[in-house]
Amino acid sequence: MFRGQISFNGPFHGIAYTFKKGCDPAPYYVEGYDEGAEKVVLKGKAPIREGDEVVGYTDKSPNATLDLVFFD
């Protein structure tokens, strides 16, 4: 899930969330640009969890890069 601002010919930025069953969503900041072909790539340091707790952030997680594709 992503919540933020989308700017024509400008940066996209906002908050993405990771989810784990039984835990609250973990928010993290992401930003990116339109990559063409109705695709936006957002990047940020995704949360690292130990149990329910967020204990750090990393750009090595699969959640650190989000590919958003727009449909008609």
mmJSON file of the N, C-alpha and C atoms, coordinates in Angstrom:
{"data_MODEL":{"atom_site":{
"group_PDB":["ATOM","ATOM","ATOM","ATOM","ATOM","ATOM","ATOM","ATOM","ATOM","ATOM","ATOM","ATOM","ATOM","ATOM","ATOM","ATOM","ATOM","ATOM","ATOM","ATOM","ATOM","ATOM","ATOM","ATOM","ATOM","ATOM","ATOM","ATOM","ATOM","ATOM","ATOM","ATOM","ATOM","ATOM","ATOM","ATOM","ATOM","ATOM","ATOM","ATOM","ATOM","ATOM","ATOM","ATOM","ATOM","ATOM","ATOM","ATOM","ATOM","ATOM","ATOM","ATOM","ATOM","ATOM","ATOM","ATOM","ATOM","ATOM","ATOM","ATOM","ATOM","ATOM","ATOM","ATOM","ATOM","ATOM","ATOM","ATOM","ATOM","ATOM","ATOM","ATOM","ATOM","ATOM","ATOM","ATOM","ATOM","ATOM","ATOM","ATOM","ATOM","ATOM","ATOM","ATOM","ATOM","ATOM","ATOM","ATOM","ATOM","ATOM","ATOM","ATOM","ATOM","ATOM","ATOM","ATOM","ATOM","ATOM","ATOM","ATOM","ATOM","ATOM","ATOM","ATOM","ATOM","ATOM","ATOM","ATOM","ATOM","ATOM","ATOM","ATOM","ATOM","ATOM","ATOM","ATOM","ATOM","ATOM","ATOM","ATOM","ATOM","ATOM","ATOM","ATOM","ATOM","ATOM","ATOM","ATOM","ATOM","ATOM","ATOM","ATOM","ATOM","ATOM","ATOM","ATOM","ATOM","ATOM","ATOM","ATOM","ATOM","ATOM","ATOM","ATOM","ATOM","ATOM","ATOM","ATOM","ATOM","ATOM","ATOM","ATOM","ATOM","ATOM","ATOM","ATOM","ATOM","ATOM","ATOM","ATOM","ATOM","ATOM","ATOM","ATOM","ATOM","ATOM","ATOM","ATOM","ATOM","ATOM","ATOM","ATOM","ATOM","ATOM","ATOM","ATOM","ATOM","ATOM","ATOM","ATOM","ATOM","ATOM","ATOM","ATOM","ATOM","ATOM","ATOM","ATOM","ATOM","ATOM","ATOM","ATOM","ATOM","ATOM","ATOM","ATOM","ATOM","ATOM","ATOM","ATOM","ATOM","ATOM","ATOM","ATOM","ATOM","ATOM","ATOM","ATOM","ATOM","ATOM","ATOM","ATOM","ATOM","ATOM","ATOM","ATOM"],
"id":[1,2,3,4,5,6,7,8,9,10,11,12,13,14,15,16,17,18,19,20,21,22,23,24,25,26,27,28,29,30,31,32,33,34,35,36,37,38,39,40,41,42,43,44,45,46,47,48,49,50,51,52,53,54,55,56,57,58,59,60,61,62,63,64,65,66,67,68,69,70,71,72,73,74,75,76,77,78,79,80,81,82,83,84,85,86,87,88,89,90,91,92,93,94,95,96,97,98,99,100,101,102,103,104,105,106,107,108,109,110,111,112,113,114,115,116,117,118,119,120,121,122,123,124,125,126,127,128,129,130,131,132,133,134,135,136,137,138,139,140,141,142,143,144,145,146,147,148,149,150,151,152,153,154,155,156,157,158,159,160,161,162,163,164,165,166,167,168,169,170,171,172,173,174,175,176,177,178,179,180,181,182,183,184,185,186,187,188,189,190,191,192,193,194,195,196,197,198,199,200,201,202,203,204,205,206,207,208,209,210,211,212,213,214,215,216],
"type_symbol":["N","C","C","N","C","C","N","C","C","N","C","C","N","C","C","N","C","C","N","C","C","N","C","C","N","C","C","N","C","C","N","C","C","N","C","C","N","C","C","N","C","C","N","C","C","N","C","C","N","C","C","N","C","C","N","C","C","N","C","C","N","C","C","N","C","C","N","C","C","N","C","C","N","C","C","N","C","C","N","C","C","N","C","C","N","C","C","N","C","C","N","C","C","N","C","C","N","C","C","N","C","C","N","C","C","N","C","C","N","C","C","N","C","C","N","C","C","N","C","C","N","C","C","N","C","C","N","C","C","N","C","C","N","C","C","N","C","C","N","C","C","N","C","C","N","C","C","N","C","C","N","C","C","N","C","C","N","C","C","N","C","C","N","C","C","N","C","C","N","C","C","N","C","C","N","C","C","N","C","C","N","C","C","N","C","C","N","C","C","N","C","C","N","C","C","N","C","C","N","C","C","N","C","C","N","C","C","N","C","C","N","C","C","N","C","C"],
"label_atom_id":["N","CA","C","N","CA","C","N","CA","C","N","CA","C","N","CA","C","N","CA","C","N","CA","C","N","CA","C","N","CA","C","N","CA","C","N","CA","C","N","CA","C","N","CA","C","N","CA","C","N","CA","C","N","CA","C","N","CA","C","N","CA","C","N","CA","C","N","CA","C","N","CA","C","N","CA","C","N","CA","C","N","CA","C","N","CA","C","N","CA","C","N","CA","C","N","CA","C","N","CA","C","N","CA","C","N","CA","C","N","CA","C","N","CA","C","N","CA","C","N","CA","C","N","CA","C","N","CA","C","N","CA","C","N","CA","C","N","CA","C","N","CA","C","N","CA","C","N","CA","C","N","CA","C","N","CA","C","N","CA","C","N","CA","C","N","CA","C","N","CA","C","N","CA","C","N","CA","C","N","CA","C","N","CA","C","N","CA","C","N","CA","C","N","CA","C","N","CA","C","N","CA","C","N","CA","C","N","CA","C","N","CA","C","N","CA","C","N","CA","C","N","CA","C","N","CA","C","N","CA","C","N","CA","C","N","CA","C","N","CA","C","N","CA","C","N","CA","C","N","CA","C"],
"label_alt_id":[null,null,null,null,null,null,null,null,null,null,null,null,null,null,null,null,null,null,null,null,null,null,null,null,null,null,null,null,null,null,null,null,null,null,null,null,null,null,null,null,null,null,null,null,null,null,null,null,null,null,null,null,null,null,null,null,null,null,null,null,null,null,null,null,null,null,null,null,null,null,null,null,null,null,null,null,null,null,null,null,null,null,null,null,null,null,null,null,null,null,null,null,null,null,null,null,null,null,null,null,null,null,null,null,null,null,null,null,null,null,null,null,null,null,null,null,null,null,null,null,null,null,null,null,null,null,null,null,null,null,null,null,null,null,null,null,null,null,null,null,null,null,null,null,null,null,null,null,null,null,null,null,null,null,null,null,null,null,null,null,null,null,null,null,null,null,null,null,null,null,null,null,null,null,null,null,null,null,null,null,null,null,null,null,null,null,null,null,null,null,null,null,null,null,null,null,null,null,null,null,null,null,null,null,null,null,null,null,null,null,null,null,null,null,null,null],
"label_comp_id":["MET","MET","MET","PHE","PHE","PHE","ARG","ARG","ARG","GLY","GLY","GLY","GLN","GLN","GLN","ILE","ILE","ILE","SER","SER","SER","PHE","PHE","PHE","ASN","ASN","ASN","GLY","GLY","GLY","PRO","PRO","PRO","PHE","PHE","PHE","HIS","HIS","HIS","GLY","GLY","GLY","ILE","ILE","ILE","ALA","ALA","ALA","TYR","TYR","TYR","THR","THR","THR","PHE","PHE","PHE","LYS","LYS","LYS","LYS","LYS","LYS","GLY","GLY","GLY","CYS","CYS","CYS","ASP","ASP","ASP","PRO","PRO","PRO","ALA","ALA","ALA","PRO","PRO","PRO","TYR","TYR","TYR","TYR","TYR","TYR","VAL","VAL","VAL","GLU","GLU","GLU","GLY","GLY","GLY","TYR","TYR","TYR","ASP","ASP","ASP","GLU","GLU","GLU","GLY","GLY","GLY","ALA","ALA","ALA","GLU","GLU","GLU","LYS","LYS","LYS","VAL","VAL","VAL","VAL","VAL","VAL","LEU","LEU","LEU","LYS","LYS","LYS","GLY","GLY","GLY","LYS","LYS","LYS","ALA","ALA","ALA","PRO","PRO","PRO","ILE","ILE","ILE","ARG","ARG","ARG","GLU","GLU","GLU","GLY","GLY","GLY","ASP","ASP","ASP","GLU","GLU","GLU","VAL","VAL","VAL","VAL","VAL","VAL","GLY","GLY","GLY","TYR","TYR","TYR","THR","THR","THR","ASP","ASP","ASP","LYS","LYS","LYS","SER","SER","SER","PRO","PRO","PRO","ASN","ASN","ASN","ALA","ALA","ALA","THR","THR","THR","LEU","LEU","LEU","ASP","ASP","ASP","LEU","LEU","LEU","VAL","VAL","VAL","PHE","PHE","PHE","PHE","PHE","PHE","ASP","ASP","ASP"],
"label_asym_id":["A","A","A","A","A","A","A","A","A","A","A","A","A","A","A","A","A","A","A","A","A","A","A","A","A","A","A","A","A","A","A","A","A","A","A","A","A","A","A","A","A","A","A","A","A","A","A","A","A","A","A","A","A","A","A","A","A","A","A","A","A","A","A","A","A","A","A","A","A","A","A","A","A","A","A","A","A","A","A","A","A","A","A","A","A","A","A","A","A","A","A","A","A","A","A","A","A","A","A","A","A","A","A","A","A","A","A","A","A","A","A","A","A","A","A","A","A","A","A","A","A","A","A","A","A","A","A","A","A","A","A","A","A","A","A","A","A","A","A","A","A","A","A","A","A","A","A","A","A","A","A","A","A","A","A","A","A","A","A","A","A","A","A","A","A","A","A","A","A","A","A","A","A","A","A","A","A","A","A","A","A","A","A","A","A","A","A","A","A","A","A","A","A","A","A","A","A","A","A","A","A","A","A","A","A","A","A","A","A","A","A","A","A","A","A","A"],
"label_entity_id":["1","1","1","1","1","1","1","1","1","1","1","1","1","1","1","1","1","1","1","1","1","1","1","1","1","1","1","1","1","1","1","1","1","1","1","1","1","1","1","1","1","1","1","1","1","1","1","1","1","1","1","1","1","1","1","1","1","1","1","1","1","1","1","1","1","1","1","1","1","1","1","1","1","1","1","1","1","1","1","1","1","1","1","1","1","1","1","1","1","1","1","1","1","1","1","1","1","1","1","1","1","1","1","1","1","1","1","1","1","1","1","1","1","1","1","1","1","1","1","1","1","1","1","1","1","1","1","1","1","1","1","1","1","1","1","1","1","1","1","1","1","1","1","1","1","1","1","1","1","1","1","1","1","1","1","1","1","1","1","1","1","1","1","1","1","1","1","1","1","1","1","1","1","1","1","1","1","1","1","1","1","1","1","1","1","1","1","1","1","1","1","1","1","1","1","1","1","1","1","1","1","1","1","1","1","1","1","1","1","1","1","1","1","1","1","1"],
"label_seq_id":[1,1,1,2,2,2,3,3,3,4,4,4,5,5,5,6,6,6,7,7,7,8,8,8,9,9,9,10,10,10,11,11,11,12,12,12,13,13,13,14,14,14,15,15,15,16,16,16,17,17,17,18,18,18,19,19,19,20,20,20,21,21,21,22,22,22,23,23,23,24,24,24,25,25,25,26,26,26,27,27,27,28,28,28,29,29,29,30,30,30,31,31,31,32,32,32,33,33,33,34,34,34,35,35,35,36,36,36,37,37,37,38,38,38,39,39,39,40,40,40,41,41,41,42,42,42,43,43,43,44,44,44,45,45,45,46,46,46,47,47,47,48,48,48,49,49,49,50,50,50,51,51,51,52,52,52,53,53,53,54,54,54,55,55,55,56,56,56,57,57,57,58,58,58,59,59,59,60,60,60,61,61,61,62,62,62,63,63,63,64,64,64,65,65,65,66,66,66,67,67,67,68,68,68,69,69,69,70,70,70,71,71,71,72,72,72],
"pdbx_PDB_ins_code":[null,null,null,null,null,null,null,null,null,null,null,null,null,null,null,null,null,null,null,null,null,null,null,null,null,null,null,null,null,null,null,null,null,null,null,null,null,null,null,null,null,null,null,null,null,null,null,null,null,null,null,null,null,null,null,null,null,null,null,null,null,null,null,null,null,null,null,null,null,null,null,null,null,null,null,null,null,null,null,null,null,null,null,null,null,null,null,null,null,null,null,null,null,null,null,null,null,null,null,null,null,null,null,null,null,null,null,null,null,null,null,null,null,null,null,null,null,null,null,null,null,null,null,null,null,null,null,null,null,null,null,null,null,null,null,null,null,null,null,null,null,null,null,null,null,null,null,null,null,null,null,null,null,null,null,null,null,null,null,null,null,null,null,null,null,null,null,null,null,null,null,null,null,null,null,null,null,null,null,null,null,null,null,null,null,null,null,null,null,null,null,null,null,null,null,null,null,null,null,null,null,null,null,null,null,null,null,null,null,null,null,null,null,null,null,null],
"Cartn_x":[0.839,0.0,0.891,0.482,1.213,0.23,0.621,-0.167,0.788,0.517,1.412,0.992,1.955,1.709,2.314,1.562,2.029,2.037,3.2,3.347,3.665,2.952,3.224,4.617,5.495,6.883,7.687,7.319,8.046,8.197,8.731,8.929,7.615,7.585,6.508,7.092,6.341,6.851,5.699,5.984,4.955,5.356,4.346,4.552,4.022,4.854,4.451,4.331,3.688,3.478,3.815,4.434,4.583,3.614,3.219,2.228,2.735,2.414,2.73,1.516,1.058,-0.142,-0.014,-1.032,-1.064,-0.331,0.287,1.057,0.445,0.72,0.328,1.124,0.551,1.324,2.558,3.648,4.886,5.123,5.014,5.189,6.665,6.948,8.288,8.214,9.145,9.167,9.727,9.059,9.53,9.45,10.304,10.25,10.72,10.321,10.723,10.163,10.322,9.896,9.155,8.438,7.768,8.85,8.756,9.731,9.243,8.124,7.559,6.68,5.971,5.093,4.131,3.633,2.678,3.193,4.489,5.118,5.871,5.733,6.46,7.262,8.526,9.371,9.652,9.285,9.512,10.54,11.423,12.459,12.517,12.843,13.005,13.567,13.944,14.455,13.268,13.088,11.944,12.218,11.159,11.312,11.879,12.655,13.134,12.39,11.779,10.999,11.651,11.467,11.707,10.398,9.674,8.32,7.44,6.753,5.882,6.635,7.813,8.539,9.399,9.399,10.328,11.626,12.725,14.006,15.034,14.675,15.596,14.999,15.812,15.381,16.519,16.176,17.195,16.761,17.736,17.447,17.685,17.966,18.213,16.95,15.876,14.617,13.928,13.173,12.366,11.341,10.95,9.997,10.642,11.96,12.654,12.43,12.029,11.717,10.297,9.471,8.078,7.855,7.354,7.001,5.487,5.041,3.614,3.288,2.275,1.845,0.409,0.148,-1.178,-1.969,-3.238,-4.138,-5.262,-5.833,-7.056,-8.259],
"Cartn_y":[-1.159,0.0,1.231,2.248,3.515,4.664,5.656,6.871,8.047,8.922,10.053,10.95,11.701,12.65,12.163,12.354,12.034,13.343,13.726,14.991,14.729,15.412,15.278,15.827,15.019,15.393,15.771,15.255,15.559,14.305,14.456,13.28,12.765,11.494,10.856,10.606,10.885,10.601,10.378,9.618,9.343,8.21,7.584,6.52,5.202,4.184,2.821,2.042,0.91,0.098,-1.35,-2.008,-3.457,-4.055,-5.285,-5.943,-7.301,-7.637,-8.951,-9.387,-10.595,-11.096,-10.945,-10.338,-10.16,-8.926,-8.16,-6.969,-5.723,-4.58,-3.316,-3.095,-2.392,-2.04,-1.226,-1.412,-0.679,0.325,1.626,2.639,2.952,3.394,3.868,4.808,5.758,6.786,6.215,6.545,6.141,7.335,7.299,8.332,7.745,8.394,7.911,8.785,8.311,9.052,8.135,8.759,8.039,7.401,6.107,5.375,5.168,5.796,5.606,4.373,4.224,3.07,2.874,3.984,3.966,3.192,3.338,2.646,3.655,3.507,4.325,3.386,3.716,2.941,3.813,3.295,3.99,3.215,3.952,3.31,3.95,3.131,3.601,2.491,2.82,1.803,1.16,-0.129,-0.868,-1.33,-1.467,-1.88,-3.296,-3.462,-4.77,-5.055,-6.223,-6.566,-7.691,-7.595,-8.718,-8.902,-9.951,-10.128,-8.998,-8.324,-7.203,-5.886,-5.797,-4.528,-4.252,-2.996,-2.539,-2.178,-2.828,-2.627,-1.911,-1.615,-0.924,-0.838,-0.337,-0.161,-0.555,-1.089,-1.53,-1.291,-1.041,-0.942,-2.283,-3.333,-4.674,-5.533,-5.08,-5.824,-5.8,-6.855,-6.805,-5.663,-5.219,-4.117,-2.75,-2.674,-1.401,-0.791,-1.599,-1.115,-1.546,-0.566,-0.833,-0.439,-1.347,-1.075,-0.908,0.297,0.581,0.702,-0.017,0.014,0.525,1.509,2.102,1.425,1.165,0.527,1.472,1.289,2.026,1.285],
"Cartn_z":[0.0,0.0,0.0,-0.736,-0.83,-0.666,0.121,0.276,0.141,-0.848,-1.028,-2.157,-2.674,-3.744,-5.043,-6.106,-7.442,-8.216,-8.725,-9.439,-10.899,-11.795,-13.218,-13.495,-14.102,-14.414,-13.171,-12.045,-10.816,-9.985,-8.8,-7.963,-7.378,-7.123,-6.39,-5.001,-3.959,-2.625,-1.661,-0.626,0.362,1.282,1.832,2.806,2.236,2.289,1.941,3.249,3.184,4.384,4.096,5.072,5.014,6.026,5.753,6.59,7.034,8.273,8.822,9.633,9.388,10.061,11.577,12.177,13.626,14.128,13.217,13.608,12.968,13.566,12.956,11.679,10.686,9.489,9.876,9.147,9.415,8.28,8.563,7.523,7.258,6.014,5.686,4.487,4.428,3.391,2.089,0.974,-0.359,-1.301,-2.325,-3.362,-4.676,-5.767,-7.073,-8.174,-9.405,-10.595,-11.541,-12.458,-13.533,-14.404,-14.606,-15.413,-16.845,-17.221,-18.556,-18.604,-19.703,-19.917,-18.739,-18.183,-17.082,-15.867,-15.589,-14.464,-13.602,-12.292,-11.326,-10.44,-10.209,-9.305,-8.081,-6.912,-5.642,-4.836,-4.169,-3.355,-1.982,-0.995,0.373,1.23,2.425,3.351,4.06,3.822,4.36,5.791,6.564,7.963,8.114,9.172,9.621,10.919,10.995,12.192,12.98,14.279,15.185,15.919,15.556,16.089,15.573,16.482,16.118,15.977,16.532,16.617,15.385,14.943,13.914,14.626,14.225,14.907,14.037,12.792,11.9,10.508,9.577,8.19,7.264,6.084,5.143,3.696,2.837,1.403,0.706,1.465,0.924,0.873,1.477,1.511,0.148,-0.198,-1.419,-1.38,-0.187,-0.046,-0.221,-0.384,-0.548,-1.931,-2.9,-4.246,-4.603,-4.928,-5.29,-6.738,-7.541,-8.936,-9.012,-9.327,-9.479,-10.949,-11.396,-12.778,-12.816,-13.664,-13.766,-14.883,-14.612,-15.571,-15.921,-17.088,-17.473,-16.971],
"occupancy":[1.0,1.0,1.0,1.0,1.0,1.0,1.0,1.0,1.0,1.0,1.0,1.0,1.0,1.0,1.0,1.0,1.0,1.0,1.0,1.0,1.0,1.0,1.0,1.0,1.0,1.0,1.0,1.0,1.0,1.0,1.0,1.0,1.0,1.0,1.0,1.0,1.0,1.0,1.0,1.0,1.0,1.0,1.0,1.0,1.0,1.0,1.0,1.0,1.0,1.0,1.0,1.0,1.0,1.0,1.0,1.0,1.0,1.0,1.0,1.0,1.0,1.0,1.0,1.0,1.0,1.0,1.0,1.0,1.0,1.0,1.0,1.0,1.0,1.0,1.0,1.0,1.0,1.0,1.0,1.0,1.0,1.0,1.0,1.0,1.0,1.0,1.0,1.0,1.0,1.0,1.0,1.0,1.0,1.0,1.0,1.0,1.0,1.0,1.0,1.0,1.0,1.0,1.0,1.0,1.0,1.0,1.0,1.0,1.0,1.0,1.0,1.0,1.0,1.0,1.0,1.0,1.0,1.0,1.0,1.0,1.0,1.0,1.0,1.0,1.0,1.0,1.0,1.0,1.0,1.0,1.0,1.0,1.0,1.0,1.0,1.0,1.0,1.0,1.0,1.0,1.0,1.0,1.0,1.0,1.0,1.0,1.0,1.0,1.0,1.0,1.0,1.0,1.0,1.0,1.0,1.0,1.0,1.0,1.0,1.0,1.0,1.0,1.0,1.0,1.0,1.0,1.0,1.0,1.0,1.0,1.0,1.0,1.0,1.0,1.0,1.0,1.0,1.0,1.0,1.0,1.0,1.0,1.0,1.0,1.0,1.0,1.0,1.0,1.0,1.0,1.0,1.0,1.0,1.0,1.0,1.0,1.0,1.0,1.0,1.0,1.0,1.0,1.0,1.0,1.0,1.0,1.0,1.0,1.0,1.0,1.0,1.0,1.0,1.0,1.0,1.0],
"B_iso_or_equiv":[0.0,0.0,0.0,0.0,0.0,0.0,0.0,0.0,0.0,0.0,0.0,0.0,0.0,0.0,0.0,0.0,0.0,0.0,0.0,0.0,0.0,0.0,0.0,0.0,0.0,0.0,0.0,0.0,0.0,0.0,0.0,0.0,0.0,0.0,0.0,0.0,0.0,0.0,0.0,0.0,0.0,0.0,0.0,0.0,0.0,0.0,0.0,0.0,0.0,0.0,0.0,0.0,0.0,0.0,0.0,0.0,0.0,0.0,0.0,0.0,0.0,0.0,0.0,0.0,0.0,0.0,0.0,0.0,0.0,0.0,0.0,0.0,0.0,0.0,0.0,0.0,0.0,0.0,0.0,0.0,0.0,0.0,0.0,0.0,0.0,0.0,0.0,0.0,0.0,0.0,0.0,0.0,0.0,0.0,0.0,0.0,0.0,0.0,0.0,0.0,0.0,0.0,0.0,0.0,0.0,0.0,0.0,0.0,0.0,0.0,0.0,0.0,0.0,0.0,0.0,0.0,0.0,0.0,0.0,0.0,0.0,0.0,0.0,0.0,0.0,0.0,0.0,0.0,0.0,0.0,0.0,0.0,0.0,0.0,0.0,0.0,0.0,0.0,0.0,0.0,0.0,0.0,0.0,0.0,0.0,0.0,0.0,0.0,0.0,0.0,0.0,0.0,0.0,0.0,0.0,0.0,0.0,0.0,0.0,0.0,0.0,0.0,0.0,0.0,0.0,0.0,0.0,0.0,0.0,0.0,0.0,0.0,0.0,0.0,0.0,0.0,0.0,0.0,0.0,0.0,0.0,0.0,0.0,0.0,0.0,0.0,0.0,0.0,0.0,0.0,0.0,0.0,0.0,0.0,0.0,0.0,0.0,0.0,0.0,0.0,0.0,0.0,0.0,0.0,0.0,0.0,0.0,0.0,0.0,0.0,0.0,0.0,0.0,0.0,0.0,0.0],
"pdbx_formal_charge":[null,null,null,null,null,null,null,null,null,null,null,null,null,null,null,null,null,null,null,null,null,null,null,null,null,null,null,null,null,null,null,null,null,null,null,null,null,null,null,null,null,null,null,null,null,null,null,null,null,null,null,null,null,null,null,null,null,null,null,null,null,null,null,null,null,null,null,null,null,null,null,null,null,null,null,null,null,null,null,null,null,null,null,null,null,null,null,null,null,null,null,null,null,null,null,null,null,null,null,null,null,null,null,null,null,null,null,null,null,null,null,null,null,null,null,null,null,null,null,null,null,null,null,null,null,null,null,null,null,null,null,null,null,null,null,null,null,null,null,null,null,null,null,null,null,null,null,null,null,null,null,null,null,null,null,null,null,null,null,null,null,null,null,null,null,null,null,null,null,null,null,null,null,null,null,null,null,null,null,null,null,null,null,null,null,null,null,null,null,null,null,null,null,null,null,null,null,null,null,null,null,null,null,null,null,null,null,null,null,null,null,null,null,null,null,null],
"auth_seq_id":[1,1,1,2,2,2,3,3,3,4,4,4,5,5,5,6,6,6,7,7,7,8,8,8,9,9,9,10,10,10,11,11,11,12,12,12,13,13,13,14,14,14,15,15,15,16,16,16,17,17,17,18,18,18,19,19,19,20,20,20,21,21,21,22,22,22,23,23,23,24,24,24,25,25,25,26,26,26,27,27,27,28,28,28,29,29,29,30,30,30,31,31,31,32,32,32,33,33,33,34,34,34,35,35,35,36,36,36,37,37,37,38,38,38,39,39,39,40,40,40,41,41,41,42,42,42,43,43,43,44,44,44,45,45,45,46,46,46,47,47,47,48,48,48,49,49,49,50,50,50,51,51,51,52,52,52,53,53,53,54,54,54,55,55,55,56,56,56,57,57,57,58,58,58,59,59,59,60,60,60,61,61,61,62,62,62,63,63,63,64,64,64,65,65,65,66,66,66,67,67,67,68,68,68,69,69,69,70,70,70,71,71,71,72,72,72],
"auth_comp_id":["MET","MET","MET","PHE","PHE","PHE","ARG","ARG","ARG","GLY","GLY","GLY","GLN","GLN","GLN","ILE","ILE","ILE","SER","SER","SER","PHE","PHE","PHE","ASN","ASN","ASN","GLY","GLY","GLY","PRO","PRO","PRO","PHE","PHE","PHE","HIS","HIS","HIS","GLY","GLY","GLY","ILE","ILE","ILE","ALA","ALA","ALA","TYR","TYR","TYR","THR","THR","THR","PHE","PHE","PHE","LYS","LYS","LYS","LYS","LYS","LYS","GLY","GLY","GLY","CYS","CYS","CYS","ASP","ASP","ASP","PRO","PRO","PRO","ALA","ALA","ALA","PRO","PRO","PRO","TYR","TYR","TYR","TYR","TYR","TYR","VAL","VAL","VAL","GLU","GLU","GLU","GLY","GLY","GLY","TYR","TYR","TYR","ASP","ASP","ASP","GLU","GLU","GLU","GLY","GLY","GLY","ALA","ALA","ALA","GLU","GLU","GLU","LYS","LYS","LYS","VAL","VAL","VAL","VAL","VAL","VAL","LEU","LEU","LEU","LYS","LYS","LYS","GLY","GLY","GLY","LYS","LYS","LYS","ALA","ALA","ALA","PRO","PRO","PRO","ILE","ILE","ILE","ARG","ARG","ARG","GLU","GLU","GLU","GLY","GLY","GLY","ASP","ASP","ASP","GLU","GLU","GLU","VAL","VAL","VAL","VAL","VAL","VAL","GLY","GLY","GLY","TYR","TYR","TYR","THR","THR","THR","ASP","ASP","ASP","LYS","LYS","LYS","SER","SER","SER","PRO","PRO","PRO","ASN","ASN","ASN","ALA","ALA","ALA","THR","THR","THR","LEU","LEU","LEU","ASP","ASP","ASP","LEU","LEU","LEU","VAL","VAL","VAL","PHE","PHE","PHE","PHE","PHE","PHE","ASP","ASP","ASP"],
"auth_asym_id":["A","A","A","A","A","A","A","A","A","A","A","A","A","A","A","A","A","A","A","A","A","A","A","A","A","A","A","A","A","A","A","A","A","A","A","A","A","A","A","A","A","A","A","A","A","A","A","A","A","A","A","A","A","A","A","A","A","A","A","A","A","A","A","A","A","A","A","A","A","A","A","A","A","A","A","A","A","A","A","A","A","A","A","A","A","A","A","A","A","A","A","A","A","A","A","A","A","A","A","A","A","A","A","A","A","A","A","A","A","A","A","A","A","A","A","A","A","A","A","A","A","A","A","A","A","A","A","A","A","A","A","A","A","A","A","A","A","A","A","A","A","A","A","A","A","A","A","A","A","A","A","A","A","A","A","A","A","A","A","A","A","A","A","A","A","A","A","A","A","A","A","A","A","A","A","A","A","A","A","A","A","A","A","A","A","A","A","A","A","A","A","A","A","A","A","A","A","A","A","A","A","A","A","A","A","A","A","A","A","A","A","A","A","A","A","A"],
"auth_atom_id":["N","CA","C","N","CA","C","N","CA","C","N","CA","C","N","CA","C","N","CA","C","N","CA","C","N","CA","C","N","CA","C","N","CA","C","N","CA","C","N","CA","C","N","CA","C","N","CA","C","N","CA","C","N","CA","C","N","CA","C","N","CA","C","N","CA","C","N","CA","C","N","CA","C","N","CA","C","N","CA","C","N","CA","C","N","CA","C","N","CA","C","N","CA","C","N","CA","C","N","CA","C","N","CA","C","N","CA","C","N","CA","C","N","CA","C","N","CA","C","N","CA","C","N","CA","C","N","CA","C","N","CA","C","N","CA","C","N","CA","C","N","CA","C","N","CA","C","N","CA","C","N","CA","C","N","CA","C","N","CA","C","N","CA","C","N","CA","C","N","CA","C","N","CA","C","N","CA","C","N","CA","C","N","CA","C","N","CA","C","N","CA","C","N","CA","C","N","CA","C","N","CA","C","N","CA","C","N","CA","C","N","CA","C","N","CA","C","N","CA","C","N","CA","C","N","CA","C","N","CA","C","N","CA","C","N","CA","C","N","CA","C","N","CA","C","N","CA","C","N","CA","C"],
"pdbx_PDB_model_num":[1,1,1,1,1,1,1,1,1,1,1,1,1,1,1,1,1,1,1,1,1,1,1,1,1,1,1,1,1,1,1,1,1,1,1,1,1,1,1,1,1,1,1,1,1,1,1,1,1,1,1,1,1,1,1,1,1,1,1,1,1,1,1,1,1,1,1,1,1,1,1,1,1,1,1,1,1,1,1,1,1,1,1,1,1,1,1,1,1,1,1,1,1,1,1,1,1,1,1,1,1,1,1,1,1,1,1,1,1,1,1,1,1,1,1,1,1,1,1,1,1,1,1,1,1,1,1,1,1,1,1,1,1,1,1,1,1,1,1,1,1,1,1,1,1,1,1,1,1,1,1,1,1,1,1,1,1,1,1,1,1,1,1,1,1,1,1,1,1,1,1,1,1,1,1,1,1,1,1,1,1,1,1,1,1,1,1,1,1,1,1,1,1,1,1,1,1,1,1,1,1,1,1,1,1,1,1,1,1,1,1,1,1,1,1,1]
}}}
